[in-house]
Amino acid sequence: MSPNLANSCKALLFDFEGTLVDFQWNIDEAVEDLLGALAALGFDHGVFSKYDYATLFNRAMEESKLLGLPSEVVLEKIGEVYDRFDMDAAKRWTPKDNAKYVLEDLVKKGIFTGLVTNAGRKAISMLLERFDFKRLMDVVITRNDVSRLKPQGESILKAIHALKVNKREALFVGDSVTDIKAAQDAGVDVAVVLGGESNRRDVEKYKPKFILYSLSEILKLI
């Protein structure tokens, strides 16, 4: 743990699924459905077969330019598929036992809090209200607010810009290799809470600044 984090940290940005709530998204089925939807638009299935759901989104947006497809058409098709899987997961998402307590404690300490997620605005807006998280977030960045998803750092940088803090004053908290890559791409320190999408062995390969066993350990860093 960094001895200077308590003095330097002004903003904590959180991933959603696997971090603040349990992991429920059906990734494999969502990827398969999206591959079919992209094939119907004229994309080559083989170009995308090795990508996860987030990188698949980013690659589809890049390839759409080569095919001469309007980006809004591709975004709409991806949104239809991913929104459906968001809403399916939303039926089962439950907050981590200490998530609300952690957010409330950070707010009391005067630290900015934000949500940075690859999930879409439709499901996230509903769940933030349901779990009473909305009032505890200074900024919310969803899939609908960016042109590229994590593991690219665009969404994290957008949140930092909205909060008007320096990269060195922020910490991103996630549960996956995708989260680590996004934070590193954005130039922001990252903490990973075990028990979400990625296992410890995979997490350690990418050397996050902190590896935590529970979300509440965040409070020991501040």
PyRosetta script that sets phi, psi and omega in degrees:
from pyrosetta import init, pose_from_sequence

init()
pose = pose_from_sequence("MSPNLANSCKALLFDFEGTLVDFQWNIDEAVEDLLGALAALGFDHGVFSKYDYATLFNRAMEESKLLGLPSEVVLEKIGEVYDRFDMDAAKRWTPKDNAKYVLEDLVKKGIFTGLVTNAGRKAISMLLERFDFKRLMDVVITRNDVSRLKPQGESILKAIHALKVNKREALFVGDSVTDIKAAQDAGVDVAVVLGGESNRRDVEKYKPKFILYSLSEILKLI")
pose.set_psi(1, 138.4)
pose.set_omega(1, -179.1)
pose.set_phi(2, -76.4)
pose.set_psi(2, 126.5)
pose.set_omega(2, 179.6)
pose.set_phi(3, -68.2)
pose.set_psi(3, -16.3)
pose.set_omega(3, -177.1)
pose.set_phi(4, -96.1)
pose.set_psi(4, -5.6)
pose.set_omega(4, -174.4)
pose.set_phi(5, -61.7)
pose.set_psi(5, -39.4)
pose.set_omega(5, -178.2)
pose.set_phi(6, -59.3)
pose.set_psi(6, -34.1)
pose.set_omega(6, -177.6)
pose.set_phi(7, -85.8)
pose.set_psi(7, -27.0)
pose.set_omega(7, -171.1)
pose.set_phi(8, -100.3)
pose.set_psi(8, -21.1)
pose.set_omega(8, -172.7)
pose.set_phi(9, -80.2)
pose.set_psi(9, 118.2)
pose.set_omega(9, 177.3)
pose.set_phi(10, -111.1)
pose.set_psi(10, -15.1)
pose.set_omega(10, -177.4)
pose.set_phi(11, -146.1)
pose.set_psi(11, 134.1)
pose.set_omega(11, 172.1)
pose.set_phi(12, -115.8)
pose.set_psi(12, 123.6)
pose.set_omega(12, 179.2)
pose.set_phi(13, -109.1)
pose.set_psi(13, 133.2)
pose.set_omega(13, -174.4)
pose.set_phi(14, -116.7)
pose.set_psi(14, 139.1)
pose.set_omega(14, 163.1)
pose.set_phi(15, -70.1)
pose.set_psi(15, 164.3)
pose.set_omega(15, -178.2)
pose.set_phi(16, -99.8)
pose.set_psi(16, -76.5)
pose.set_omega(16, -173.9)
pose.set_phi(17, -71.2)
pose.set_psi(17, 129.1)
pose.set_omega(17, -177.7)
pose.set_phi(18, 89.9)
pose.set_psi(18, -14.2)
pose.set_omega(18, -178.3)
pose.set_phi(19, -114.2)
pose.set_psi(19, -61.9)
pose.set_omega(19, 176.6)
pose.set_phi(20, -90.5)
pose.set_psi(20, -27.0)
pose.set_omega(20, 175.5)
pose.set_phi(21, -128.4)
pose.set_psi(21, 167.9)
pose.set_omega(21, 179.7)
pose.set_phi(22, -72.7)
pose.set_psi(22, 162.1)
pose.set_omega(22, -175.4)
pose.set_phi(23, -87.7)
pose.set_psi(23, 120.2)
pose.set_omega(23, -176.2)
pose.set_phi(24, -132.9)
pose.set_psi(24, -3.7)
pose.set_omega(24, -174.6)
pose.set_phi(25, -69.6)
pose.set_psi(25, 135.3)
pose.set_omega(25, 179.2)
pose.set_phi(26, -88.6)
pose.set_psi(26, 83.8)
pose.set_omega(26, -171.0)
pose.set_phi(27, -63.4)
pose.set_psi(27, -50.1)
pose.set_omega(27, -174.6)
pose.set_phi(28, -60.5)
pose.set_psi(28, -44.0)
pose.set_omega(28, -179.5)
pose.set_phi(29, -67.9)
pose.set_psi(29, -38.0)
pose.set_omega(29, 178.9)
pose.set_phi(30, -63.8)
pose.set_psi(30, -42.9)
pose.set_omega(30, 178.7)
pose.set_phi(31, -61.7)
pose.set_psi(31, -44.1)
pose.set_omega(31, -179.6)
pose.set_phi(32, -62.4)
pose.set_psi(32, -42.9)
pose.set_omega(32, 179.1)
pose.set_phi(33, -65.7)
pose.set_psi(33, -39.5)
pose.set_omega(33, -179.3)
pose.set_phi(34, -69.2)
pose.set_psi(34, -37.8)
pose.set_omega(34, 177.2)
pose.set_phi(35, -59.0)
pose.set_psi(35, -39.5)
pose.set_omega(35, 177.3)
pose.set_phi(36, -65.9)
pose.set_psi(36, -40.9)
pose.set_omega(36, 179.9)
pose.set_phi(37, -66.3)
pose.set_psi(37, -39.8)
pose.set_omega(37, 179.2)
pose.set_phi(38, -69.1)
pose.set_psi(38, -37.4)
pose.set_omega(38, 176.8)
pose.set_phi(39, -60.9)
pose.set_psi(39, -37.4)
pose.set_omega(39, 179.0)
pose.set_phi(40, -66.2)
pose.set_psi(40, -24.5)
pose.set_omega(40, 177.6)
pose.set_phi(41, -85.3)
pose.set_psi(41, -9.0)
pose.set_omega(41, 179.0)
pose.set_phi(42, 109.6)
pose.set_psi(42, 4.7)
pose.set_omega(42, 177.7)
pose.set_phi(43, -75.2)
pose.set_psi(43, 150.2)
pose.set_omega(43, 175.8)
pose.set_phi(44, -80.4)
pose.set_psi(44, 115.6)
pose.set_omega(44, -178.3)
pose.set_phi(45, -53.7)
pose.set_psi(45, -39.0)
pose.set_omega(45, -176.1)
pose.set_phi(46, -64.4)
pose.set_psi(46, -26.7)
pose.set_omega(46, -179.4)
pose.set_phi(47, -65.6)
pose.set_psi(47, -27.4)
pose.set_omega(47, -171.5)
pose.set_phi(48, -109.0)
pose.set_psi(48, -2.3)
pose.set_omega(48, -167.7)
pose.set_phi(49, -64.4)
pose.set_psi(49, -19.4)
pose.set_omega(49, -175.1)
pose.set_phi(50, -102.6)
pose.set_psi(50, 8.7)
pose.set_omega(50, -172.9)
pose.set_phi(51, -102.0)
pose.set_psi(51, 148.7)
pose.set_omega(51, 172.2)
pose.set_phi(52, -79.0)
pose.set_psi(52, 176.8)
pose.set_omega(52, -171.1)
pose.set_phi(53, -63.0)
pose.set_psi(53, -34.8)
pose.set_omega(53, -177.7)
pose.set_phi(54, -77.7)
pose.set_psi(54, -46.7)
pose.set_omega(54, 178.8)
pose.set_phi(55, -66.0)
pose.set_psi(55, -31.5)
pose.set_omega(55, 175.9)
pose.set_phi(56, -60.6)
pose.set_psi(56, -42.8)
pose.set_omega(56, 176.0)
pose.set_phi(57, -58.6)
pose.set_psi(57, -50.7)
pose.set_omega(57, -176.8)
pose.set_phi(58, -63.5)
pose.set_psi(58, -41.8)
pose.set_omega(58, -179.2)
pose.set_phi(59, -68.0)
pose.set_psi(59, -37.8)
pose.set_omega(59, 178.9)
pose.set_phi(60, -61.2)
pose.set_psi(60, -39.4)
pose.set_omega(60, 179.6)
pose.set_phi(61, -66.9)
pose.set_psi(61, -36.8)
pose.set_omega(61, 177.8)
pose.set_phi(62, -69.8)
pose.set_psi(62, -43.8)
pose.set_omega(62, -178.2)
pose.set_phi(63, -69.2)
pose.set_psi(63, -26.3)
pose.set_omega(63, -179.1)
pose.set_phi(64, -61.1)
pose.set_psi(64, -32.3)
pose.set_omega(64, 178.8)
pose.set_phi(65, -65.6)
pose.set_psi(65, -39.1)
pose.set_omega(65, -179.3)
pose.set_phi(66, -68.1)
pose.set_psi(66, -31.9)
pose.set_omega(66, 179.9)
pose.set_phi(67, -85.9)
pose.set_psi(67, -8.1)
pose.set_omega(67, -178.2)
pose.set_phi(68, 73.6)
pose.set_psi(68, 23.5)
pose.set_omega(68, 178.9)
pose.set_phi(69, -89.1)
pose.set_psi(69, 135.4)
pose.set_omega(69, 176.2)
pose.set_phi(70, -60.4)
pose.set_psi(70, 135.0)
pose.set_omega(70, -177.7)
pose.set_phi(71, -59.9)
pose.set_psi(71, -33.7)
pose.set_omega(71, -179.2)
pose.set_phi(72, -66.2)
pose.set_psi(72, -30.4)
pose.set_omega(72, 177.7)
pose.set_phi(73, -68.2)
pose.set_psi(73, -44.8)
pose.set_omega(73, 179.8)
pose.set_phi(74, -66.6)
pose.set_psi(74, -42.5)
pose.set_omega(74, 178.5)
pose.set_phi(75, -60.6)
pose.set_psi(75, -40.8)
pose.set_omega(75, -180.0)
pose.set_phi(76, -63.6)
pose.set_psi(76, -42.2)
pose.set_omega(76, -179.8)
pose.set_phi(77, -66.7)
pose.set_psi(77, -44.0)
pose.set_omega(77, 177.5)
pose.set_phi(78, -62.9)
pose.set_psi(78, -42.4)
pose.set_omega(78, -179.2)
pose.set_phi(79, -60.9)
pose.set_psi(79, -38.8)
pose.set_omega(79, 179.1)
pose.set_phi(80, -60.3)
pose.set_psi(80, -43.5)
pose.set_omega(80, -179.1)
pose.set_phi(81, -71.6)
pose.set_psi(81, -51.3)
pose.set_omega(81, -174.4)
pose.set_phi(82, -70.5)
pose.set_psi(82, -32.7)
pose.set_omega(82, 175.7)
pose.set_phi(83, -62.6)
pose.set_psi(83, -37.4)
pose.set_omega(83, 179.5)
pose.set_phi(84, -63.3)
pose.set_psi(84, -40.7)
pose.set_omega(84, 179.2)
pose.set_phi(85, -75.8)
pose.set_psi(85, -30.9)
pose.set_omega(85, 171.9)
pose.set_phi(86, -59.1)
pose.set_psi(86, -49.0)
pose.set_omega(86, -176.4)
pose.set_phi(87, -67.5)
pose.set_psi(87, -32.6)
pose.set_omega(87, 175.3)
pose.set_phi(88, -65.0)
pose.set_psi(88, -46.7)
pose.set_omega(88, 178.9)
pose.set_phi(89, -64.9)
pose.set_psi(89, -33.5)
pose.set_omega(89, -178.3)
pose.set_phi(90, -61.0)
pose.set_psi(90, -25.2)
pose.set_omega(90, 177.8)
pose.set_phi(91, -66.6)
pose.set_psi(91, -23.9)
pose.set_omega(91, -174.3)
pose.set_phi(92, -114.9)
pose.set_psi(92, -16.4)
pose.set_omega(92, -178.3)
pose.set_phi(93, -56.8)
pose.set_psi(93, 132.5)
pose.set_omega(93, 172.3)
pose.set_phi(94, -132.4)
pose.set_psi(94, 142.8)
pose.set_omega(94, -178.1)
pose.set_phi(95, -68.3)
pose.set_psi(95, 147.3)
pose.set_omega(95, 171.5)
pose.set_phi(96, -58.8)
pose.set_psi(96, 146.0)
pose.set_omega(96, -171.8)
pose.set_phi(97, -52.1)
pose.set_psi(97, -35.6)
pose.set_omega(97, -174.3)
pose.set_phi(98, -107.4)
pose.set_psi(98, 9.6)
pose.set_omega(98, -173.7)
pose.set_phi(99, -61.6)
pose.set_psi(99, -49.3)
pose.set_omega(99, -177.9)
pose.set_phi(100, -64.8)
pose.set_psi(100, -40.7)
pose.set_omega(100, 178.5)
pose.set_phi(101, -60.4)
pose.set_psi(101, -44.7)
pose.set_omega(101, -179.9)
pose.set_phi(102, -61.8)
pose.set_psi(102, -46.9)
pose.set_omega(102, -179.6)
pose.set_phi(103, -62.8)
pose.set_psi(103, -43.4)
pose.set_omega(103, 179.8)
pose.set_phi(104, -63.5)
pose.set_psi(104, -38.4)
pose.set_omega(104, -179.7)
pose.set_phi(105, -67.1)
pose.set_psi(105, -39.4)
pose.set_omega(105, 178.6)
pose.set_phi(106, -64.9)
pose.set_psi(106, -41.5)
pose.set_omega(106, 177.9)
pose.set_phi(107, -61.8)
pose.set_psi(107, -42.6)
pose.set_omega(107, 178.4)
pose.set_phi(108, -61.2)
pose.set_psi(108, -33.2)
pose.set_omega(108, -179.9)
pose.set_phi(109, -79.3)
pose.set_psi(109, -3.8)
pose.set_omega(109, 179.3)
pose.set_phi(110, 80.5)
pose.set_psi(110, 21.1)
pose.set_omega(110, 179.4)
pose.set_phi(111, -95.4)
pose.set_psi(111, 133.7)
pose.set_omega(111, 176.3)
pose.set_phi(112, -64.8)
pose.set_psi(112, 142.6)
pose.set_omega(112, 175.5)
pose.set_phi(113, -126.2)
pose.set_psi(113, 145.8)
pose.set_omega(113, -180.0)
pose.set_phi(114, -148.8)
pose.set_psi(114, 161.0)
pose.set_omega(114, 177.6)
pose.set_phi(115, -115.7)
pose.set_psi(115, 130.1)
pose.set_omega(115, 177.0)
pose.set_phi(116, -130.3)
pose.set_psi(116, 108.2)
pose.set_omega(116, -170.7)
pose.set_phi(117, -136.9)
pose.set_psi(117, 150.8)
pose.set_omega(117, 173.4)
pose.set_phi(118, -83.1)
pose.set_psi(118, -6.5)
pose.set_omega(118, 176.0)
pose.set_phi(119, -73.6)
pose.set_psi(119, 160.9)
pose.set_omega(119, -176.2)
pose.set_phi(120, -86.4)
pose.set_psi(120, 163.3)
pose.set_omega(120, -175.9)
pose.set_phi(121, -61.5)
pose.set_psi(121, -37.3)
pose.set_omega(121, -175.5)
pose.set_phi(122, -58.1)
pose.set_psi(122, -53.6)
pose.set_omega(122, -178.4)
pose.set_phi(123, -71.1)
pose.set_psi(123, -40.8)
pose.set_omega(123, -176.9)
pose.set_phi(124, -64.0)
pose.set_psi(124, -42.9)
pose.set_omega(124, 179.4)
pose.set_phi(125, -59.3)
pose.set_psi(125, -41.8)
pose.set_omega(125, -179.8)
pose.set_phi(126, -65.7)
pose.set_psi(126, -43.5)
pose.set_omega(126, -176.6)
pose.set_phi(127, -73.5)
pose.set_psi(127, -34.4)
pose.set_omega(127, 177.8)
pose.set_phi(128, -63.0)
pose.set_psi(128, -37.0)
pose.set_omega(128, 175.7)
pose.set_phi(129, -69.2)
pose.set_psi(129, -46.0)
pose.set_omega(129, -176.2)
pose.set_phi(130, -61.5)
pose.set_psi(130, -40.6)
pose.set_omega(130, -175.9)
pose.set_phi(131, -93.9)
pose.set_psi(131, 2.7)
pose.set_omega(131, 179.8)
pose.set_phi(132, 61.4)
pose.set_psi(132, 37.5)
pose.set_omega(132, 176.6)
pose.set_phi(133, -94.1)
pose.set_psi(133, -21.9)
pose.set_omega(133, -171.9)
pose.set_phi(134, -56.6)
pose.set_psi(134, -44.3)
pose.set_omega(134, -178.0)
pose.set_phi(135, -67.9)
pose.set_psi(135, -13.1)
pose.set_omega(135, -176.7)
pose.set_phi(136, -101.1)
pose.set_psi(136, 6.8)
pose.set_omega(136, -178.2)
pose.set_phi(137, -115.5)
pose.set_psi(137, 125.8)
pose.set_omega(137, 176.7)
pose.set_phi(138, -82.9)
pose.set_psi(138, -23.2)
pose.set_omega(138, 178.3)
pose.set_phi(139, -151.9)
pose.set_psi(139, 144.0)
pose.set_omega(139, 177.2)
pose.set_phi(140, -132.1)
pose.set_psi(140, 120.5)
pose.set_omega(140, 177.6)
pose.set_phi(141, -118.0)
pose.set_psi(141, 119.7)
pose.set_omega(141, -179.1)
pose.set_phi(142, -113.2)
pose.set_psi(142, -178.1)
pose.set_omega(142, 176.8)
pose.set_phi(143, -56.6)
pose.set_psi(143, -32.5)
pose.set_omega(143, -176.4)
pose.set_phi(144, -76.3)
pose.set_psi(144, -6.6)
pose.set_omega(144, -175.7)
pose.set_phi(145, -102.2)
pose.set_psi(145, -1.3)
pose.set_omega(145, -175.2)
pose.set_phi(146, -134.5)
pose.set_psi(146, 165.1)
pose.set_omega(146, 176.7)
pose.set_phi(147, -95.9)
pose.set_psi(147, -18.3)
pose.set_omega(147, 178.5)
pose.set_phi(148, -137.6)
pose.set_psi(148, 138.4)
pose.set_omega(148, -178.7)
pose.set_phi(149, -88.7)
pose.set_psi(149, 163.5)
pose.set_omega(149, 165.6)
pose.set_phi(150, -54.8)
pose.set_psi(150, 134.5)
pose.set_omega(150, 28.3)
pose.set_phi(151, -87.2)
pose.set_psi(151, 1.9)
pose.set_omega(151, 170.5)
pose.set_phi(152, -77.0)
pose.set_psi(152, 154.1)
pose.set_omega(152, -170.3)
pose.set_phi(153, -90.5)
pose.set_psi(153, 7.0)
pose.set_omega(153, -174.5)
pose.set_phi(154, -54.3)
pose.set_psi(154, -46.1)
pose.set_omega(154, -175.9)
pose.set_phi(155, -66.3)
pose.set_psi(155, -37.4)
pose.set_omega(155, 177.7)
pose.set_phi(156, -66.8)
pose.set_psi(156, -43.7)
pose.set_omega(156, 179.0)
pose.set_phi(157, -63.7)
pose.set_psi(157, -36.6)
pose.set_omega(157, 178.8)
pose.set_phi(158, -64.9)
pose.set_psi(158, -40.2)
pose.set_omega(158, 178.5)
pose.set_phi(159, -65.3)
pose.set_psi(159, -43.8)
pose.set_omega(159, 179.3)
pose.set_phi(160, -61.5)
pose.set_psi(160, -42.4)
pose.set_omega(160, 178.6)
pose.set_phi(161, -62.2)
pose.set_psi(161, -42.1)
pose.set_omega(161, -179.4)
pose.set_phi(162, -64.0)
pose.set_psi(162, -34.7)
pose.set_omega(162, -178.7)
pose.set_phi(163, -84.9)
pose.set_psi(163, -10.3)
pose.set_omega(163, 179.4)
pose.set_phi(164, 58.8)
pose.set_psi(164, 44.8)
pose.set_omega(164, 175.3)
pose.set_phi(165, -117.9)
pose.set_psi(165, 161.0)
pose.set_omega(165, 177.2)
pose.set_phi(166, -80.7)
pose.set_psi(166, 151.8)
pose.set_omega(166, 177.5)
pose.set_phi(167, -54.1)
pose.set_psi(167, -38.6)
pose.set_omega(167, -177.9)
pose.set_phi(168, -70.8)
pose.set_psi(168, -11.6)
pose.set_omega(168, -179.1)
pose.set_phi(169, -99.6)
pose.set_psi(169, 6.4)
pose.set_omega(169, -176.5)
pose.set_phi(170, -120.7)
pose.set_psi(170, 152.3)
pose.set_omega(170, 173.8)
pose.set_phi(171, -132.8)
pose.set_psi(171, 129.9)
pose.set_omega(171, 176.5)
pose.set_phi(172, -98.5)
pose.set_psi(172, 136.5)
pose.set_omega(172, -177.6)
pose.set_phi(173, -119.2)
pose.set_psi(173, 120.5)
pose.set_omega(173, -179.5)
pose.set_phi(174, -140.2)
pose.set_psi(174, -165.6)
pose.set_omega(174, -176.2)
pose.set_phi(175, -136.6)
pose.set_psi(175, 7.2)
pose.set_omega(175, -170.6)
pose.set_phi(176, -142.3)
pose.set_psi(176, 166.1)
pose.set_omega(176, 173.4)
pose.set_phi(177, -60.9)
pose.set_psi(177, -37.1)
pose.set_omega(177, 177.3)
pose.set_phi(178, -57.8)
pose.set_psi(178, -42.1)
pose.set_omega(178, 178.7)
pose.set_phi(179, -65.6)
pose.set_psi(179, -40.8)
pose.set_omega(179, 179.0)
pose.set_phi(180, -61.9)
pose.set_psi(180, -48.1)
pose.set_omega(180, -178.8)
pose.set_phi(181, -61.4)
pose.set_psi(181, -39.7)
pose.set_omega(181, -179.5)
pose.set_phi(182, -64.7)
pose.set_psi(182, -45.0)
pose.set_omega(182, 179.6)
pose.set_phi(183, -64.0)
pose.set_psi(183, -43.2)
pose.set_omega(183, 179.7)
pose.set_phi(184, -66.0)
pose.set_psi(184, -36.5)
pose.set_omega(184, 176.6)
pose.set_phi(185, -64.6)
pose.set_psi(185, -34.5)
pose.set_omega(185, 179.7)
pose.set_phi(186, -82.7)
pose.set_psi(186, -12.1)
pose.set_omega(186, -178.6)
pose.set_phi(187, 78.8)
pose.set_psi(187, 31.9)
pose.set_omega(187, -177.0)
pose.set_phi(188, -119.8)
pose.set_psi(188, 141.8)
pose.set_omega(188, 175.1)
pose.set_phi(189, -62.8)
pose.set_psi(189, 149.8)
pose.set_omega(189, -176.6)
pose.set_phi(190, -135.1)
pose.set_psi(190, 140.2)
pose.set_omega(190, 172.3)
pose.set_phi(191, -115.6)
pose.set_psi(191, 136.9)
pose.set_omega(191, 179.2)
pose.set_phi(192, -113.9)
pose.set_psi(192, 129.2)
pose.set_omega(192, 176.2)
pose.set_phi(193, -96.3)
pose.set_psi(193, 118.7)
pose.set_omega(193, -178.1)
pose.set_phi(194, -68.4)
pose.set_psi(194, 154.9)
pose.set_omega(194, 178.0)
pose.set_phi(195, 103.7)
pose.set_psi(195, 3.9)
pose.set_omega(195, 179.6)
pose.set_phi(196, -102.3)
pose.set_psi(196, -131.2)
pose.set_omega(196, -174.2)
pose.set_phi(197, -69.0)
pose.set_psi(197, -40.4)
pose.set_omega(197, -174.4)
pose.set_phi(198, -108.8)
pose.set_psi(198, 145.4)
pose.set_omega(198, 179.1)
pose.set_phi(199, -83.9)
pose.set_psi(199, 168.7)
pose.set_omega(199, -174.1)
pose.set_phi(200, -61.2)
pose.set_psi(200, -41.8)
pose.set_omega(200, -178.3)
pose.set_phi(201, -58.5)
pose.set_psi(201, -45.2)
pose.set_omega(201, 179.7)
pose.set_phi(202, -68.1)
pose.set_psi(202, -38.8)
pose.set_omega(202, 179.5)
pose.set_phi(203, -61.8)
pose.set_psi(203, -44.4)
pose.set_omega(203, -176.1)
pose.set_phi(204, -63.5)
pose.set_psi(204, -27.7)
pose.set_omega(204, 180.0)
pose.set_phi(205, -61.4)
pose.set_psi(205, -28.4)
pose.set_omega(205, -174.6)
pose.set_phi(206, -102.4)
pose.set_psi(206, 4.1)
pose.set_omega(206, 169.0)
pose.set_phi(207, 51.9)
pose.set_psi(207, 62.7)
pose.set_omega(207, 171.9)
pose.set_phi(208, -66.8)
pose.set_psi(208, 161.0)
pose.set_omega(208, -179.7)
pose.set_phi(209, -66.8)
pose.set_psi(209, -37.6)
pose.set_omega(209, -179.8)
pose.set_phi(210, -133.0)
pose.set_psi(210, 142.6)
pose.set_omega(210, 169.9)
pose.set_phi(211, -120.2)
pose.set_psi(211, 121.8)
pose.set_omega(211, -173.9)
pose.set_phi(212, -117.9)
pose.set_psi(212, 149.5)
pose.set_omega(212, 178.4)
pose.set_phi(213, -90.0)
pose.set_psi(213, -20.6)
pose.set_omega(213, 178.7)
pose.set_phi(214, -149.6)
pose.set_psi(214, 156.6)
pose.set_omega(214, -179.1)
pose.set_phi(215, -61.2)
pose.set_psi(215, -34.9)
pose.set_omega(215, -176.6)
pose.set_phi(216, -66.0)
pose.set_psi(216, -17.7)
pose.set_omega(216, 177.1)
pose.set_phi(217, -64.3)
pose.set_psi(217, -19.8)
pose.set_omega(217, 176.0)
pose.set_phi(218, -54.2)
pose.set_psi(218, -38.7)
pose.set_omega(218, -176.2)
pose.set_phi(219, -66.0)
pose.set_psi(219, -22.8)
pose.set_omega(219, 177.6)
pose.set_phi(220, -76.5)
pose.set_psi(220, -16.3)
pose.set_omega(220, -179.2)
pose.set_phi(221, -86.5)
pose.set_psi(221, -17.1)
pose.set_omega(221, -173.3)
pose.set_phi(222, -97.5)
pose.dump_pdb("model.pdb")
